[in-house]
């Protein structure tokens, strides 16, 4: 299983996203490591089809995929049980990881 966290330096939420994905992996008993993918500029964002920071991909698939025409350096928000946040909860990530167990 290849796990990527896409981010850019100006995003205030990617560090919490990293902590949550690492916690979710541990709670699911998965020993996969998280590859950090730093998005440099809008051109790089378009090449990567970057949906905002932080974004989480497993085996190349965004965990919260959405179709877009334009891609840019931007922060991403997630609808969580506690309201809109800049990163998904551990429980949300665990639910997504379960779909890829054994992949």
C-alpha positions, 0 to 999 in steps of 0.5 A: 500500500502506497500512502502519500500526503500532498501538502505545501509549506504555507498550509497550517493543517498538514502537520495535524493531517500527518499526525492523524494518518499516522494514528489511523495507520497504527490503530488499523494495525498497518505498518505502511509509511507515509510519503510526503509530497511537497507541492511547489507551485500552481504548475506542479499542483496541476500536474499532480491534480492537487486538491488542496493541502493536506490531501491523502492518496492511497495507491494513487487514489485521493481518499476524498476525490473530487473533479476539478478543472483548475488546480492550485496551491490551496488549503483543503477543508473536510466536513468532520463530525465536529464541523469543517476542519482543515484535516480529516479526523482519525476515525475518518481516515480509519474508515478510508484505510479499511477500504484499502486493507490488503491492497 
